Amino acid sequence: MEYHFSKKVFFPFDKAIERTTEELKKQGFGIITSINIKKTFKNKLNVDFRNYTILGACNPQYAYEGLLEEDKLGLFLPCNVVVQEHDNAEVEISVINPEEIVHHIDDLNLKTFASEVKESLLEALRNI
């Protein structure tokens, strides 16, 4: 099983972040964190890095249901989504696979829940 799902898009990096945010919103996810890795590495390490942003996506309903089922699930929240621009200028969007995260937890309800979250993330990814 893969720990992520990815797709390449044919529009600029900033547009990819915008479209990703819009499609996640349609699935009930909001962006609660945004980490600009390029800027962070420049400020903290004084090194240049490609455009790379980690979006922390949270669907409050899923988070609530998941935490009711497993109180340590917060370790895996929010669901990370990466938008990156490769050296060849291709832009790639990747979403976490929640099923892989809960793979080792012996809880059928949680595994079913992870499948639902995965489908929502995949729907957003397909529509970008």
N, CA and C atoms as an extended XYZ file, in Angstrom:
384
Properties=species:S:1:pos:R:3:atomname:S:1:resname:S:1:resid:I:1 pbc="F F F"
N         0.834       -1.173        0.000 N   MET     1
C         0.000        0.000        0.000 CA  MET     1
C         0.885        1.245        0.000 C   MET     1
N         0.510        2.233       -0.748 N   GLU     2
C         1.268        3.483       -0.829 CA  GLU     2
C         0.898        4.416        0.329 C   GLU     2
N         1.855        5.177        0.794 N   TYR     3
C         1.581        6.118        1.874 CA  TYR     3
C         1.079        7.463        1.349 C   TYR     3
N         1.050        7.604        0.024 N   HIS     4
C         0.560        8.852       -0.572 CA  HIS     4
C        -0.048        8.572       -1.935 C   HIS     4
N        -0.792        9.564       -2.413 N   PHE     5
C        -1.309        9.568       -3.785 CA  PHE     5
C        -0.891       10.898       -4.387 C   PHE     5
N        -0.447       10.870       -5.640 N   SER     6
C         0.087       12.083       -6.264 CA  SER     6
C        -0.402       12.241       -7.685 C   SER     6
N        -0.351       13.476       -8.126 N   LYS     7
C        -0.615       13.766       -9.536 CA  LYS     7
C         0.156       15.013       -9.925 C   LYS     7
N         0.539       15.058      -11.192 N   LYS     8
C         1.197       16.244      -11.735 CA  LYS     8
C         0.137       17.107      -12.398 C   LYS     8
N         0.318       18.406      -12.284 N   VAL     9
C        -0.619       19.355      -12.880 CA  VAL     9
C         0.130       20.258      -13.842 C   VAL     9
N        -0.609       20.866      -14.729 N   PHE    10
C         0.021       21.666      -15.772 CA  PHE    10
C        -0.351       23.136      -15.635 C   PHE    10
N        -0.187       23.639      -14.432 N   PHE    11
C        -0.340       25.065      -14.199 CA  PHE    11
C         0.688       25.479      -13.151 C   PHE    11
N         0.901       26.773      -12.963 N   PRO    12
C         1.963       27.251      -12.071 CA  PRO    12
C         1.762       26.844      -10.608 C   PRO    12
N         2.846       26.877       -9.873 N   PHE    13
C         2.887       26.463       -8.477 CA  PHE    13
C         1.824       27.170       -7.632 C   PHE    13
N         1.776       28.493       -7.699 N   ASP    14
C         0.807       29.241       -6.886 CA  ASP    14
C        -0.626       28.881       -7.240 C   ASP    14
N        -0.879       28.666       -8.510 N   LYS    15
C        -2.215       28.248       -8.946 CA  LYS    15
C        -2.516       26.851       -8.403 C   LYS    15
N        -1.518       25.998       -8.345 N   ALA    16
C        -1.711       24.643       -7.815 CA  ALA    16
C        -2.119       24.694       -6.340 C   ALA    16
N        -1.503       25.575       -5.572 N   ILE    17
C        -1.890       25.727       -4.163 CA  ILE    17
C        -3.324       26.226       -4.073 C   ILE    17
N        -3.657       27.198       -4.891 N   GLU    18
C        -5.018       27.750       -4.899 CA  GLU    18
C        -6.055       26.688       -5.256 C   GLU    18
N        -5.802       25.961       -6.326 N   ARG    19
C        -6.746       24.917       -6.765 CA  ARG    19
C        -6.850       23.790       -5.740 C   ARG    19
N        -5.730       23.411       -5.157 N   THR    20
C        -5.732       22.365       -4.140 CA  THR    20
C        -6.583       22.786       -2.950 C   THR    20
N        -6.393       24.010       -2.497 N   THR    21
C        -7.169       24.540       -1.383 CA  THR    21
C        -8.660       24.546       -1.705 C   THR    21
N        -9.013       24.971       -2.919 N   GLU    22
C       -10.416       25.020       -3.343 CA  GLU    22
C       -11.048       23.632       -3.358 C   GLU    22
N       -10.349       22.668       -3.924 N   GLU    23
C       -10.904       21.314       -4.035 CA  GLU    23
C       -10.998       20.631       -2.673 C   GLU    23
N       -10.037       20.868       -1.813 N   LEU    24
C       -10.128       20.326       -0.467 CA  LEU    24
C       -11.332       20.918        0.268 C   LEU    24
N       -11.555       22.205        0.070 N   LYS    25
C       -12.700       22.871        0.706 CA  LYS    25
C       -14.019       22.229        0.278 C   LYS    25
N       -14.121       21.872       -0.988 N   LYS    26
C       -15.335       21.213       -1.486 CA  LYS    26
C       -15.581       19.881       -0.788 C   LYS    26
N       -14.517       19.281       -0.260 N   GLN    27
C       -14.621       18.002        0.456 CA  GLN    27
C       -14.710       18.209        1.970 C   GLN    27
N       -14.859       19.456        2.394 N   GLY    28
C       -15.014       19.746        3.809 CA  GLY    28
C       -13.727       20.000        4.567 C   GLY    28
N       -12.601       20.099        3.856 N   PHE    29
C       -11.310       20.331        4.493 CA  PHE    29
C       -10.958       21.816        4.441 C   PHE    29
N       -10.452       22.319        5.537 N   GLY    30
C        -9.880       23.654        5.554 CA  GLY    30
C        -8.382       23.533        5.744 C   GLY    30
N        -7.661       24.557        5.361 N   ILE    31
C        -6.207       24.565        5.545 CA  ILE    31
C        -5.926       25.281        6.864 C   ILE    31
N        -5.417       24.527        7.833 N   ILE    32
C        -5.153       25.117        9.144 CA  ILE    32
C        -3.677       25.454        9.343 C   ILE    32
N        -2.818       24.883        8.502 N   THR    33
C        -1.401       25.254        8.511 CA  THR    33
C        -0.897       25.271        7.078 C   THR    33
N         0.066       26.115        6.841 N   SER    34
C         0.733       26.166        5.541 CA  SER    34
C         2.199       26.444        5.809 C   SER    34
N         3.030       25.490        5.436 N   ILE    35
C         4.467       25.615        5.693 CA  ILE    35
C         5.191       25.774        4.369 C   ILE    35
N         5.794       26.925        4.181 N   ASN    36
C         6.568       27.212        2.984 CA  ASN    36
C         8.004       26.736        3.238 C   ASN    36
N         8.298       25.547        2.752 N   ILE    37
C         9.613       24.936        3.000 CA  ILE    37
C        10.735       25.756        2.367 C   ILE    37
N        10.498       26.271        1.169 N   LYS    38
C        11.523       27.078        0.495 CA  LYS    38
C        11.924       28.266        1.369 C   LYS    38
N        10.939       28.974        1.868 N   LYS    39
C        11.194       30.147        2.710 CA  LYS    39
C        11.836       29.740        4.039 C   LYS    39
N        11.348       28.673        4.645 N   THR    40
C        11.889       28.202        5.920 CA  THR    40
C        13.358       27.811        5.790 C   THR    40
N        13.672       27.052        4.738 N   PHE    41
C        15.074       26.637        4.543 CA  PHE    41
C        15.979       27.843        4.280 C   PHE    41
N        15.467       28.826        3.551 N   LYS    42
C        16.268       30.020        3.278 CA  LYS    42
C        16.520       30.783        4.574 C   LYS    42
N        15.464       30.970        5.369 N   ASN    43
C        15.600       31.739        6.616 CA  ASN    43
C        16.408       31.016        7.681 C   ASN    43
N        16.232       29.720        7.818 N   LYS    44
C        16.866       28.969        8.911 CA  LYS    44
C        18.216       28.362        8.554 C   LYS    44
N        18.376       27.986        7.274 N   LEU    45
C        19.603       27.294        6.861 CA  LEU    45
C        20.416       28.070        5.833 C   LEU    45
N        19.820       29.149        5.328 N   ASN    46
C        20.436       29.939        4.263 CA  ASN    46
C        20.773       29.082        3.038 C   ASN    46
N        19.836       28.188        2.692 N   VAL    47
C        19.990       27.382        1.484 CA  VAL    47
C        18.785       27.614        0.578 C   VAL    47
N        19.039       27.467       -0.699 N   ASP    48
C        17.965       27.594       -1.678 CA  ASP    48
C        17.330       26.233       -1.894 C   ASP    48
N        16.014       26.236       -2.000 N   PHE    49
C        15.257       25.009       -2.218 CA  PHE    49
C        14.134       25.339       -3.177 C   PHE    49
N        13.641       24.331       -3.845 N   ARG    50
C        12.559       24.532       -4.813 CA  ARG    50
C        11.256       24.926       -4.097 C   ARG    50
N        10.277       25.367       -4.850 N   ASN    51
C         8.957       25.645       -4.290 CA  ASN    51
C         8.385       24.361       -3.708 C   ASN    51
N         8.060       24.380       -2.433 N   TYR    52
C         7.574       23.192       -1.737 CA  TYR    52
C         6.759       23.684       -0.545 C   TYR    52
N         5.474       23.420       -0.563 N   THR    53
C         4.590       23.859        0.512 CA  THR    53
C         3.824       22.669        1.065 C   THR    53
N         3.789       22.590        2.385 N   ILE    54
C         3.002       21.564        3.073 CA  ILE    54
C         1.737       22.235        3.590 C   ILE    54
N         0.593       21.736        3.134 N   LEU    55
C        -0.694       22.239        3.587 CA  LEU    55
C        -1.247       21.259        4.620 C   LEU    55
N        -1.592       21.764        5.782 N   GLY    56
C        -2.223       20.940        6.814 CA  GLY    56
C        -3.728       21.048        6.653 C   GLY    56
N        -4.336       20.008        6.078 N   ALA    57
C        -5.771       20.028        5.790 CA  ALA    57
C        -6.535       19.331        6.906 C   ALA    57
N        -7.625       19.959        7.335 N   CYS    58
C        -8.440       19.373        8.403 CA  CYS    58
C        -9.911       19.450        8.033 C   CYS    58
N       -10.566       18.314        8.115 N   ASN    59
C       -12.018       18.249        7.991 CA  ASN    59
C       -12.523       18.094        9.419 C   ASN    59
N       -13.127       19.144        9.990 N   PRO    60
C       -13.518       19.077       11.403 CA  PRO    60
C       -14.417       17.894       11.748 C   PRO    60
N       -15.323       17.530       10.851 N   GLN    61
C       -16.208       16.405       11.136 CA  GLN    61
C       -15.416       15.105       11.225 C   GLN    61
N       -14.509       14.904       10.267 N   TYR    62
C       -13.670       13.704       10.311 CA  TYR    62
C       -12.783       13.710       11.556 C   TYR    62
N       -12.214       14.863       11.880 N   ALA    63
C       -11.345       14.941       13.053 CA  ALA    63
C       -12.127       14.590       14.323 C   ALA    63
N       -13.310       15.135       14.443 N   TYR    64
C       -14.150       14.871       15.609 CA  TYR    64
C       -14.476       13.382       15.725 C   TYR    64
N       -14.959       12.801       14.620 N   GLU    65
C       -15.322       11.381       14.626 CA  GLU    65
C       -14.107       10.499       14.918 C   GLU    65
N       -12.989       10.836       14.314 N   GLY    66
C       -11.783       10.045       14.515 CA  GLY    66
C       -11.281       10.101       15.946 C   GLY    66
N       -11.316       11.278       16.539 N   LEU    67
C       -10.851       11.413       17.920 CA  LEU    67
C       -11.789       10.742       18.921 C   LEU    67
N       -13.074       10.673       18.586 N   LEU    68
C       -13.993        9.920       19.442 CA  LEU    68
C       -13.652        8.432       19.411 C   LEU    68
N       -13.214        7.967       18.259 N   GLU    69
C       -12.875        6.549       18.090 CA  GLU    69
C       -11.516        6.214       18.700 C   GLU    69
N       -10.557        7.117       18.528 N   GLU    70
C        -9.176        6.851       18.981 CA  GLU    70
C        -8.566        8.166       19.442 C   GLU    70
N        -8.356        8.319       20.733 N   ASP    71
C        -7.915        9.605       21.272 CA  ASP    71
C        -6.487        9.992       20.867 C   ASP    71
N        -5.689        9.056       20.424 N   LYS    72
C        -4.320        9.364       19.985 CA  LYS    72
C        -4.249        9.715       18.498 C   LYS    72
N        -5.390        9.689       17.812 N   LEU    73
C        -5.418        9.982       16.380 CA  LEU    73
C        -4.881       11.381       16.067 C   LEU    73
N        -4.930       12.257       17.053 N   GLY    74
C        -4.394       13.601       16.859 CA  GLY    74
C        -2.937       13.614       16.432 C   GLY    74
N        -2.230       12.533       16.700 N   LEU    75
C        -0.838       12.429       16.241 CA  LEU    75
C        -0.735       12.481       14.720 C   LEU    75
N        -1.817       12.112       14.048 N   PHE    76
C        -1.807       12.058       12.587 CA  PHE    76
C        -2.540       13.229       11.948 C   PHE    76
N        -2.984       14.175       12.765 N   LEU    77
C        -3.722       15.316       12.236 CA  LEU    77
C        -2.823       16.533       12.192 C   LEU    77
N        -3.002       17.445       11.268 N   PRO    78
C        -3.941       17.374       10.155 CA  PRO    78
C        -3.424       16.451        9.055 C   PRO    78
N        -4.264       16.224        8.065 N   CYS    79
C        -3.849       15.438        6.895 CA  CYS    79
C        -2.930       16.321        6.051 C   CYS    79
N        -1.720       15.869        5.813 N   ASN    80
C        -0.787       16.682        5.042 CA  ASN    80
C        -0.973       16.501        3.546 C   ASN    80
N        -0.880       17.631        2.880 N   VAL    81
C        -0.941       17.701        1.423 CA  VAL    81
C         0.284       18.499        0.992 C   VAL    81
N         1.036       17.967        0.045 N   VAL    82
C         2.256       18.630       -0.418 CA  VAL    82
C         2.061       19.122       -1.846 C   VAL    82
N         2.429       20.375       -2.060 N   VAL    83
C         2.490       20.936       -3.414 CA  VAL    83
C         3.950       21.295       -3.625 C   VAL    83
N         4.539       20.704       -4.662 N   GLN    84
C         5.954       20.969       -4.921 CA  GLN    84
C         6.217       21.159       -6.403 C   GLN    84
N         7.225       21.966       -6.660 N   GLU    85
C         7.658       22.207       -8.037 CA  GLU    85
C         9.028       21.557       -8.205 C   GLU    85
N         9.095       20.599       -9.108 N   HIS    86
C        10.351       19.888       -9.340 CA  HIS    86
C        11.298       20.747      -10.177 C   HIS    86
N        12.548       20.327      -10.235 N   ASP    87
C        13.565       21.086      -10.965 CA  ASP    87
C        13.221       21.281      -12.434 C   ASP    87
N        12.441       20.366      -13.003 N   ASN    88
C        12.056       20.486      -14.412 CA  ASN    88
C        10.795       21.349      -14.585 C   ASN    88
N        10.379       22.034      -13.520 N   ALA    89
C         9.228       22.947      -13.494 CA  ALA    89
C         7.885       22.224      -13.440 C   ALA    89
N         7.895       20.897      -13.342 N   GLU    90
C         6.629       20.182      -13.162 CA  GLU    90
C         6.138       20.404      -11.731 C   GLU    90
N         4.833       20.573      -11.619 N   VAL    91
C         4.224       20.766      -10.308 CA  VAL    91
C         3.483       19.482       -9.942 C   VAL    91
N         3.732       19.004       -8.733 N   GLU    92
C         3.126       17.761       -8.264 CA  GLU    92
C         2.392       18.020       -6.953 C   GLU    92
N         1.226       17.404       -6.836 N   ILE    93
C         0.426       17.501       -5.624 CA  ILE    93
C         0.312       16.093       -5.044 C   ILE    93
N         0.573       15.967       -3.743 N   SER    94
C         0.512       14.667       -3.067 CA  SER    94
C        -0.357       14.788       -1.826 C   SER    94
N        -1.160       13.758       -1.595 N   VAL    95
C        -1.985       13.687       -0.386 CA  VAL    95
C        -1.617       12.423        0.378 C   VAL    95
N        -1.726       12.507        1.682 N   ILE    96
C        -1.448       11.364        2.556 CA  ILE    96
C        -2.512       10.284        2.346 C   ILE    96
N        -2.132        9.040        2.533 N   ASN    97
C        -3.081        7.935        2.503 CA  ASN    97
C        -3.427        7.568        3.950 C   ASN    97
N        -4.596        7.995        4.427 N   PRO    98
C        -4.954        7.721        5.824 CA  PRO    98
C        -5.045        6.228        6.149 C   PRO    98
N        -5.352        5.401        5.165 N   GLU    99
C        -5.408        3.962        5.422 CA  GLU    99
C        -4.050        3.429        5.839 C   GLU    99
N        -3.011        3.950        5.261 N   GLU   100
C        -1.663        3.505        5.608 CA  GLU   100
C        -1.296        3.937        7.024 C   GLU   100
N        -1.777        5.078        7.435 N   ILE   101
C        -1.485        5.587        8.775 CA  ILE   101
C        -2.081        4.676        9.845 C   ILE   101
N        -3.313        4.216        9.632 N   VAL   102
C        -3.985        3.408       10.656 CA  VAL   102
C        -3.804        1.905       10.437 C   VAL   102
N        -2.987        1.556        9.476 N   HIS   103
C        -2.745        0.159        9.108 CA  HIS   103
C        -2.442       -0.727       10.325 C   HIS   103
N        -1.668       -0.230       11.263 N   HIS   104
C        -1.224       -1.040       12.399 CA  HIS   104
C        -2.144       -0.954       13.617 C   HIS   104
N        -3.207       -0.195       13.504 N   ILE   105
C        -4.158       -0.081       14.613 CA  ILE   105
C        -5.258       -1.114       14.410 C   ILE   105
N        -5.466       -1.937       15.392 N   ASP   106
C        -6.443       -3.019       15.286 CA  ASP   106
C        -7.835       -2.524       15.693 C   ASP   106
N        -8.444       -1.737       14.795 N   ASP   107
C        -9.760       -1.165       15.062 CA  ASP   107
C       -10.493       -1.043       13.731 C   ASP   107
N       -11.448       -1.914       13.501 N   LEU   108
C       -12.169       -1.940       12.226 CA  LEU   108
C       -12.899       -0.629       11.957 C   LEU   108
N       -13.494       -0.032       12.997 N   ASN   109
C       -14.183        1.248       12.810 CA  ASN   109
C       -13.228        2.333       12.338 C   ASN   109
N       -12.040        2.359       12.912 N   LEU   110
C       -11.040        3.356       12.532 CA  LEU   110
C       -10.557        3.114       11.103 C   LEU   110
N       -10.413        1.865       10.723 N   LYS   111
C        -9.988        1.549        9.355 CA  LYS   111
C       -11.060        1.950        8.346 C   LYS   111
N       -12.319        1.737        8.698 N   THR   112
C       -13.418        2.165        7.832 CA  THR   112
C       -13.423        3.685        7.713 C   THR   112
N       -13.233        4.346        8.826 N   PHE   113
C       -13.160        5.807        8.858 CA  PHE   113
C       -12.019        6.303        7.970 C   PHE   113
N       -10.847        5.686        8.070 N   ALA   114
C        -9.690        6.076        7.260 CA  ALA   114
C        -9.991        5.920        5.776 C   ALA   114
N       -10.762        4.912        5.414 N   SER   115
C       -11.148        4.719        4.005 CA  SER   115
C       -12.020        5.872        3.523 C   SER   115
N       -12.913        6.344        4.372 N   GLU   116
C       -13.763        7.480        4.009 CA  GLU   116
C       -12.933        8.742        3.801 C   GLU   116
N       -12.011        8.985        4.700 N   VAL   117
C       -11.139       10.160        4.580 CA  VAL   117
C       -10.311       10.057        3.303 C   VAL   117
N        -9.783        8.865        3.041 N   LYS   118
C        -8.987        8.650        1.831 CA  LYS   118
C        -9.793        8.986        0.592 C   LYS   118
N       -11.031        8.523        0.526 N   GLU   119
C       -11.870        8.800       -0.644 CA  GLU   119
C       -12.114       10.286       -0.823 C   GLU   119
N       -12.302       11.018        0.267 N   SER   120
C       -12.485       12.470        0.175 CA  SER   120
C       -11.227       13.158       -0.344 C   SER   120
N       -10.068       12.735        0.158 N   LEU   121
C        -8.807       13.307       -0.314 CA  LEU   121
C        -8.561       12.976       -1.781 C   LEU   121
N        -8.872       11.735       -2.165 N   LEU   122
C        -8.692       11.340       -3.571 CA  LEU   122
C        -9.633       12.108       -4.491 C   LEU   122
N       -10.847       12.349       -4.032 N   GLU   123
C       -11.797       13.128       -4.841 CA  GLU   123
C       -11.268       14.541       -5.066 C   GLU   123
N       -10.740       15.142       -4.027 N   ALA   124
C       -10.138       16.464       -4.179 CA  ALA   124
C        -8.970       16.411       -5.158 C   ALA   124
N        -8.101       15.425       -5.011 N   LEU   125
C        -6.938       15.291       -5.897 CA  LEU   125
C        -7.370       15.094       -7.339 C   LEU   125
N        -8.370       14.263       -7.568 N   ARG   126
C        -8.857       14.017       -8.943 CA  ARG   126
C        -9.364       15.302       -9.589 C   ARG   126
N        -9.979       16.172       -8.787 N   ASN   127
C       -10.621       17.368       -9.320 CA  ASN   127
C        -9.697       18.569       -9.474 C   ASN   127
N        -8.470       18.432       -9.029 N   ILE   128
C        -7.522       19.542       -9.168 CA  ILE   128
C        -7.096       19.661      -10.612 C   ILE   128
